[in-house]
C-alpha cells in the first residue's frame, strides 16, 4: 500500500465517520429538546444547558 492510502484509511476515514455520527447525534438531541419543550424554536440557552456544557468542557481541559 502506498503512504497516501494508509493516511486516508487510518486517519481520514475514521474522522469522517466520527463526524457523521456526532452530527446525527446532535440533530437527534436537538429534535428531542424541541419536542420536550414543545417549542419549534427552542434553543439550548432556555434551560442553561449550553452554559453547563461549556463550563464542563472548560473544567475538563487539562493544561
ABEGO torsion letter per residue (X at the ends): XBAAAAAAAAAAAAAAAAAAAAAAAAAAAAAAAAAAAGBAABBAAAAGAAAAAAAAAAAABBX
